[in-house]
């Protein structure tokens, strides 16, 4: 039994005790992490370098990719390192940093996803006023507000969680410092404060989700009235990827944090956590680029420029 004031470290979930499987886990997470870095890095580079993508939609997508990079970098590398070095330890300050960053980045991401729904609504339902409503200054202010809301969420949850007395050991049954698992170590009713804060956060998220759904009801009402099949296809291509990302993010995060205790089990908790913390940041670039011709063309330019530059440098060195 240990008190939180004397805790120096926590022990994270060990996927396996067998060395071969530890190395397999390291390899799988390394592949996922590299895919997330590559996908999000390409989108950031494409939006930053291609002047055709200097629009509000791609500006918000660039911010989303930055948040996704932060999210996957908060959880995956530490788990990889633990498997590689055959350890489970994470320092008390490292655990607190993970909690802060997870709520900061997820809060910012969800705020941004809500804003992106509004951006699509204005673009499709009020196209004549789009340039006025979503001008550069407004977009920057909105992005700053999204990041600030995430920062506030991270600060509140981290401060609240680590002010709770912990005396049920230091073993966290998850591959990163997830708040519901930390609360299981509490030895007083003060953990109810954090439960209340999670419920408030979930209520705000649900409110945003309702806003997104209502926004898309109006969007699809307008889209179905477009006489041109090409116009409808373009509108759906712009909206459906965002809707898929929102659905994946909300469903898994809500289930992870609000599922009843009767449904909780180590295997299920692990699967759900991977689904909301690791999968979305990795697949978001693929989802957004799958049906987006402008983004595909920009990504091709970035890739071809990269290979052309490297070949040119290699040729110069050889000469």
Order of alpha helices (4+ residues) and beta strands (2+ residues): beta-alpha-alpha-beta-alpha-alpha-alpha-alpha-alpha-alpha-alpha-alpha-alpha
